[in-house]
Amino acid sequence: MSTQILVVDDEPGIRSMLEKILAKAGYAVSEADSGAALKNLLGSAPPDLVLLDLKLPDASGLDLLDLMKQQWPETEVVVLTGFATIESAVLAIKKGAYDFLAKPFDHQGLLQCLHRAMERRRLRQETSALRQALSGMSGGVPHVFESTAMRKILRLVERIAPSDVPVLITGESGVGKEIVADLLHALSPRAKAPFIKANSALLPPEVIESDFATLPRSRESSKSRGVFHQAEGGTLLLDEIAEMPPETQSMLLRVLQEKEARPSFGAVPVRTHCRVVATTNRKVDEAIQTGKLRKDLFFRVSAVTIEVPPLRDRREDILPLAGAFLKRYAAQSGRAVEGFTPTATEALRNFDWPGNVRQLQNQVQRAVLTCEGSQLDTADLLTNIEEVPAAKANLSLMEGVERNMIVQVLRETGGNKLKAAQRLGIGRQTLYNKIKSYEIET
């Protein structure tokens, strides 16, 4: 669909000239010759952009700008002005106009200004859509971060998203590292290009570079192509990069250094044009010292490092997240669950959530599906509660909550500790330690 531009000017010659220039450039043009004519259009479908003369015989351009911003908030406005009204044009920009053009204006300059205005409109719409759609991204963590730490991270993401610098996101399992990666991609100029997420532990060296573009199309598939090829022009997320096999790390380092991948079957090397974002739940210094992560690779993937703190260190996020999860899963399951009891609210706020946001999400989802009332209570958040053994009667309420969660998940996974740890969002060794500490029989 052509970009819709409305020209508001009382001079027929100006309107005619603009119509010819804009139509030739591929724009769909409509006209209004007065403030009254513009007001009559405000109830109709908004144009993409308005060229507004500030000096109309029956209305102030600044007053019309205020009306348009109320009725057509997504419409970009470029004001047209004579030299004597430059001061008014600057005021118009403060009121929300994108730019101003002084009469007489250069035709090429006009088109360039319109192009930039439309690009800003597109980016603003995508950002707005992103913020509304965040609840459906990467496991569904919504945009309800209240903590100072997370708000600082979001501001940093917004600043660096437009660049192509590689980013390393660190933090415990389940804190929301993939959400940050989603934001980096969605807020970048690459947002409409592929976003490929690769499990680093499962990447053999050949998948880094393989490029089957030379094979017949019938033999191609997205799974057979190398990850850099799949992410061409977009973003490549290397999840848990410290778990990547050493040989694969070596291959990845070479691709990042040379910015090209060598296709299979001896074809000419292919330049890579994707942004690399990596995550790890390990402490970087320890990963390097123990040989889990190459130091030179770390420097290549961490032009910017973002550390996402655990949920226990940003407790202001717990209740907003829990409420958002409750709302989503109640709607999905058709359950009339509207909130948490005071007791459950206190338990949610005070629990340490070793599995972080992922664990909180799983617990709320399970509680919504199994509860019988209109509010979730502590018992709903802990389905299949077992009494804490007498030997452990001195456990705190929160320790008892954690113990019961572990018992429940172990029961659901048939005692499979690896699956239980993954579902709880904690490491396997951490789970072993808690099983021993809480004297849980498996």
C-alpha positions in Angstrom: 0.0 0.0 0.0 1.3 3.4 -0.9 2.3 5.9 1.8 -0.6 8.3 2.3 0.4 12.0 2.5 -2.0 14.8 3.2 -1.0 18.3 1.9 -2.6 21.2 3.9 -1.9 24.5 2.2 -4.1 27.4 1.1 -2.0 28.2 -2.0 -3.2 26.2 -5.1 0.2 26.5 -6.8 2.0 25.0 -3.8 -0.5 22.1 -3.6 -0.2 21.4 -7.3 3.6 21.4 -7.2 3.7 19.1 -4.2 1.1 16.7 -5.7 3.3 16.3 -8.8 6.6 15.8 -6.8 5.0 13.3 -4.4 3.0 11.3 -7.0 6.2 10.9 -9.1 8.0 9.6 -6.0 5.2 7.0 -5.5 3.2 8.6 -2.7 -0.6 8.7 -2.6 -1.5 12.4 -2.2 -4.7 14.1 -0.9 -5.2 17.8 -0.3 -6.9 20.3 2.2 -7.0 24.0 1.4 -7.8 25.3 4.8 -8.0 24.6 8.5 -11.7 23.9 8.2 -11.1 21.3 5.5 -8.5 19.6 7.7 -10.8 19.5 10.7 -13.5 17.8 8.5 -10.9 15.1 7.8 -9.9 14.4 11.4 -12.7 11.8 11.9 -11.6 9.8 8.9 -8.7 7.3 8.5 -5.4 9.0 9.4 -2.8 9.6 6.7 0.8 8.4 7.2 2.2 11.9 7.0 0.9 15.5 6.8 2.6 18.4 5.1 1.1 21.3 7.1 1.4 25.0 6.2 1.7 26.9 9.5 0.1 30.1 8.1 -3.5 29.4 7.0 -6.2 32.1 6.6 -8.7 30.5 8.9 -6.6 28.7 11.5 -3.3 28.6 13.4 -1.1 25.8 12.2 0.1 25.2 15.8 -3.5 24.7 16.9 -4.1 22.3 14.0 -1.0 20.4 15.0 -2.4 19.9 18.5 -5.7 18.6 17.1 -3.9 16.2 14.8 -1.7 14.8 17.5 -4.9 14.1 19.5 -6.8 12.5 16.7 -4.0 11.0 14.7 -1.2 10.2 17.2 0.7 7.9 14.8 0.8 10.4 11.9 4.0 12.2 11.3 3.8 16.0 10.6 6.3 18.1 8.6 5.5 21.8 8.7 5.9 24.2 5.9 6.8 27.7 6.8 8.1 31.1 5.5 11.2 32.6 6.8 9.3 34.9 9.1 7.7 32.0 11.0 10.8 29.9 11.7 10.3 30.5 15.4 6.8 29.0 15.1 8.3 26.0 13.2 10.7 25.3 16.1 7.7 25.5 18.5 5.9 23.0 16.3 8.7 20.5 16.6 8.4 20.8 20.4 4.7 20.0 20.0 5.5 16.8 18.1 6.1 17.8 14.5 9.0 15.8 12.9 10.7 18.6 11.1 10.0 21.9 9.2 10.8 23.0 5.6 11.2 26.7 4.8 9.7 28.0 1.6 10.9 27.8 -1.0 12.2 24.3 -0.4 14.5 22.0 -2.4 12.6 19.1 -4.1 15.3 16.6 -3.2 15.5 17.9 0.3 11.7 17.5 0.7 11.8 13.8 -0.4 14.7 13.1 1.9 12.9 14.7 4.8 9.7 12.7 4.1 11.8 9.5 3.9 13.3 10.1 7.3 10.0 11.0 8.8 8.4 7.7 7.5 11.4 5.7 8.8 10.8 7.3 12.3 7.2 6.4 12.1 8.0 2.8 11.2 10.5 2.4 14.0 8.0 4.0 16.5 5.3 1.6 15.4 7.5 -1.4 15.7 8.7 -0.4 19.2 5.1 0.2 20.3 4.1 -3.2 18.9 7.0 -4.8 20.6 6.1 -3.4 24.0 2.5 -4.6 23.6 3.7 -8.0 22.4 6.4 -8.6 25.0 4.0 -10.9 26.9 4.3 -13.4 24.1 8.1 -13.4 23.7 10.5 -16.1 24.8 8.4 -18.0 27.4 6.1 -15.1 27.9 7.9 -12.8 30.4 6.0 -9.6 30.1 7.2 -6.0 30.3 6.4 -5.5 33.9 9.9 -4.9 35.4 9.6 -2.6 38.4 13.1 -3.0 39.9 15.8 -0.3 39.3 18.2 -3.0 38.1 15.9 -4.2 35.3 14.9 -0.7 34.2 18.6 0.1 33.9 19.1 -3.0 31.7 16.1 -2.0 29.5 17.5 1.5 29.0 20.9 0.0 28.0 19.2 -2.4 25.6 17.4 0.5 23.9 20.6 2.4 23.5 22.7 -0.4 22.0 20.0 -2.2 20.0 20.4 0.0 16.9 24.2 -0.9 16.7 25.7 -4.2 15.5 28.1 -4.7 18.5 28.2 -8.3 19.8 26.5 -8.6 23.2 27.1 -11.2 26.0 24.2 -11.6 28.5 25.1 -13.3 31.8 23.0 -14.5 34.7 21.6 -17.5 36.5 19.4 -20.0 34.7 15.8 -18.7 34.3 16.5 -15.0 35.0 15.3 -13.9 31.5 18.5 -13.7 29.4 16.6 -14.7 26.3 14.1 -11.9 26.9 17.0 -9.4 26.8 18.2 -11.0 23.5 14.7 -10.8 22.1 14.6 -7.1 22.9 18.0 -6.5 21.3 16.8 -8.0 18.1 13.2 -6.5 18.1 14.5 -3.0 18.8 17.2 -3.2 16.1 17.1 -2.3 12.4 17.3 -6.1 11.9 13.9 -6.8 13.5 12.3 -8.1 10.3 15.3 -10.3 9.5 15.7 -13.8 11.0 16.4 -14.3 14.7 18.1 -17.7 15.0 18.5 -19.3 18.4 21.1 -22.0 18.7 21.9 -24.3 21.7 25.6 -23.9 21.9 26.1 -27.3 23.6 24.6 -29.1 20.6 26.5 -27.2 17.9 29.0 -29.3 16.0 31.8 -27.3 14.3 30.5 -27.9 10.8 27.1 -26.3 11.6 28.9 -23.0 12.3 30.1 -22.6 8.7 28.2 -25.1 6.6 26.3 -23.3 3.8 24.4 -25.5 1.4 23.5 -22.7 -1.0 25.4 -24.5 -3.8 23.2 -27.6 -3.5 20.1 -28.1 -5.6 17.1 -26.3 -4.0 15.3 -29.6 -3.5 18.1 -30.7 -1.1 18.2 -27.5 0.9 16.5 -27.1 4.3 16.8 -24.6 7.0 18.1 -27.3 9.3 21.0 -28.3 7.0 22.3 -24.7 6.6 24.9 -23.2 8.9 23.6 -21.0 11.7 25.3 -17.9 10.2 23.6 -18.6 6.9 20.2 -19.0 8.6 20.7 -15.7 10.5 21.9 -13.8 7.5 21.0 -10.1 7.9 19.5 -10.8 11.3 20.6 -11.9 14.8 22.2 -15.1 15.9 21.7 -16.0 19.6 24.3 -18.5 20.9 22.6 -19.8 24.1 25.0 -20.9 26.9 28.1 -20.3 24.9 30.3 -21.7 27.7 28.8 -25.1 27.0 30.0 -25.0 23.4 32.5 -27.8 22.5 36.1 -26.5 22.3 36.4 -27.3 18.6 33.2 -25.4 17.9 34.5 -22.4 19.9 37.6 -22.4 17.7 35.6 -22.4 14.6 33.3 -19.7 15.8 36.2 -17.5 16.8 37.6 -17.7 13.3 34.3 -16.8 11.7 33.9 -13.8 14.0 37.5 -12.6 13.4 37.3 -12.9 9.6 33.6 -12.1 9.3 33.1 -14.9 6.7 32.1 -18.5 6.7 33.6 -21.1 4.4 30.9 -23.1 2.7 31.0 -26.8 2.3 32.2 -28.4 -0.9 35.0 -25.9 -1.5 32.8 -23.0 -2.5 34.0 -19.4 -2.2 33.9 -18.0 1.4 30.7 -16.2 2.3 30.7 -12.9 4.1 28.6 -12.9 7.3 26.1 -10.1 8.0 24.4 -11.0 11.3 24.7 -9.7 14.8 25.9 -12.2 17.4 24.4 -12.3 20.9 25.6 -14.9 23.4 24.4 -16.0 26.8 25.9 -17.9 29.7 24.8 -18.9 33.2 28.3 -19.4 34.3 30.6 -16.8 36.0 32.8 -15.7 33.1 36.1 -15.6 35.1 35.5 -19.2 36.3 34.5 -20.4 32.9 37.7 -19.0 31.4 39.9 -20.3 34.2 38.4 -23.8 33.9 38.7 -23.9 30.1 35.0 -23.9 29.5 35.2 -20.6 27.6 38.1 -19.4 25.4 39.3 -16.0 26.6 39.8 -14.7 23.1 36.3 -15.8 22.2 34.9 -14.0 25.2 36.5 -10.8 24.1 34.9 -11.3 20.6 31.4 -11.8 21.8 31.3 -9.3 24.7 31.8 -5.8 23.3 28.9 -5.1 25.7 28.1 -7.3 28.7 24.7 -7.3 30.3 24.3 -9.0 33.6 20.8 -10.0 34.5 20.4 -10.3 38.3 18.6 -13.2 40.0 15.0 -12.6 41.0 15.9 -12.7 44.7 18.0 -9.6 44.2 15.1 -7.7 42.5 12.1 -8.6 44.6 10.1 -5.6 43.2 9.7 -7.6 40.0 8.2 -10.7 41.7 4.6 -9.6 42.3 4.2 -7.8 38.9 5.5 -10.8 37.1 3.4 -13.2 39.1 0.3 -11.1 38.4 1.0 -11.0 34.7 1.5 -14.8 34.6 -1.7 -15.3 36.5 -3.6 -13.1 34.1 -2.2 -14.8 31.0 -2.7 -18.4 32.2 -6.2 -17.7 33.6 -7.2 -16.3 30.2 -5.6 -19.2 28.3 -7.3 -21.9 30.4 -10.6 -20.1 30.9 -10.3 -20.1 34.7 -11.9 -17.3 36.8 -8.8 -16.7 38.9 -8.3 -13.0 39.7 -5.4 -12.7 42.1 -3.5 -13.9 45.2 -4.5 -14.0 48.8 -2.5 -11.9 51.3 -0.8 -15.0 52.6 0.2 -16.1 49.1 1.4 -12.6 48.2 3.7 -12.6 51.2 5.0 -16.0 50.3 5.7 -15.0 46.8 7.5 -11.9 47.8 9.7 -13.6 50.4 10.6 -16.8 48.6 14.1 -16.8 47.1 13.1 -18.4 43.8 16.3 -20.4 43.1 14.9 -21.1 39.6 14.2 -17.4 39.1 11.5 -16.1 36.7 11.2 -19.5 35.0 10.4 -21.2 38.3 7.9 -18.4 39.2 6.2 -18.8 35.9 5.9 -22.6 36.2 4.5 -22.3 39.7 1.9 -19.8 38.8 0.8 -21.7 35.7 0.4 -24.9 37.7 -1.5 -23.1 40.4 -3.9 -21.5 38.0 -4.7 -24.9 36.5 -5.2 -26.7 39.8 -6.8 -24.1 42.1 -10.5 -24.3 43.1 -11.1 -20.7 44.2 -11.0 -17.3 42.6 -7.7 -16.4 44.3 -4.5 -18.3 44.6 -3.5 -19.3 48.1 -0.2 -20.7 49.4 -1.6 -24.2 49.1 -2.5 -23.6 45.4 1.1 -22.5 44.7 2.3 -25.7 46.4 0.2 -28.5 44.9 0.6 -32.0 46.4 1.9 -30.5 49.6 3.7 -32.9 51.9 4.2 -32.3 55.6 7.7 -31.4 56.4 9.3 -34.4 58.3 9.7 -34.0 62.0 13.5 -34.0 61.6 13.0 -30.9 59.5 10.4 -29.1 61.5 12.7 -26.2 62.2 12.8 -25.2 58.5 11.6 -21.7 57.8 8.4 -21.2 55.9 10.3 -20.4 52.7 12.6 -23.4 53.1 9.5 -25.6 53.5 8.0 -24.0 50.4 11.2 -24.8 48.4 11.4 -28.4 49.7 7.8 -29.1 48.7 8.5 -27.7 45.2 11.4 -30.0 44.8 9.5 -33.0 46.0 6.6 -32.2 43.7 8.8 -31.8 40.6 10.8 -35.0 41.4 7.5 -36.8 41.6 6.3 -35.4 38.3 9.6 -36.4 36.6 9.7 -39.9 38.0 12.8 -39.1 40.0 14.8 -37.9 37.0 17.1 -35.3 38.6 18.3 -33.8 35.3 14.7 -33.2 34.1 13.7 -31.9 37.6 16.6 -29.5 37.7 15.7 -28.2 34.2 12.1 -27.7 35.2 13.1 -25.9 38.4 15.5 -23.8 36.5 18.5 -24.7 38.6 21.7 -26.6 38.0 21.9 -30.4 38.6 24.5 -30.0 41.3 22.4 -27.4 43.0 19.5 -29.8 43.0 21.7 -32.6 44.5 22.8 -30.2 47.3 19.2 -29.2 48.1 18.0 -32.9 48.1 20.8 -33.7 50.6 20.1 -30.6 52.7 16.3 -31.2 52.9 16.8 -34.9 53.4 14.5 -35.8 50.5 14.3 -39.4 49.6 14.4 -40.2 45.9 
